[in-house]
Each structure stands twice: as C-alpha cells, then as structure tokens.
Amino acid sequence: MNVLVLQVFVSLMLVASSVLLFIYSMRHRDHEQADRLALFPLEEDGVARPTASSDGPSSSASQE
C-alpha cells in the first residue's frame, strides 16, 4: 500500500511541476520564439542565387 501512496505522490508532483513550467513559459512568451525559430531556415540569406542561363548544363542537354 505504501508503494501506491508514493506513486500517487510522485505523479502529482510531476503534474504540478509541468503546470508550473507551462505557466512560466506562457508568462515569458517562450512559445512565440519557437514559431520564429521554426521559420528561421526559410529566411533569405541576402546572397544572390544564380539564375538559369544559356551556359548551364540544363540548356546544353536540351540542345542535343
């Protein structure tokens, strides 16, 4: 019976700590940073990428 009481106590402590961490995260607006970091790889680097030109290998294959 003591094991059951211990298991319930540990489970309640885990739930309480999860709720407290969630409230802390919402107050410090950490969830907004996650959205920004998820979209970060989609930003442009500012480096011009080469466009398709007549010198490229794709155009030589179409001429043959």
Summary of the structure (lengths in Angstrom):
residues: 64
radius of gyration: 27.6
end to end distance: 83.0
largest distance: 83.0
contacts: 93
relative contact order: 0.06
helix: 72%
strand: 0%
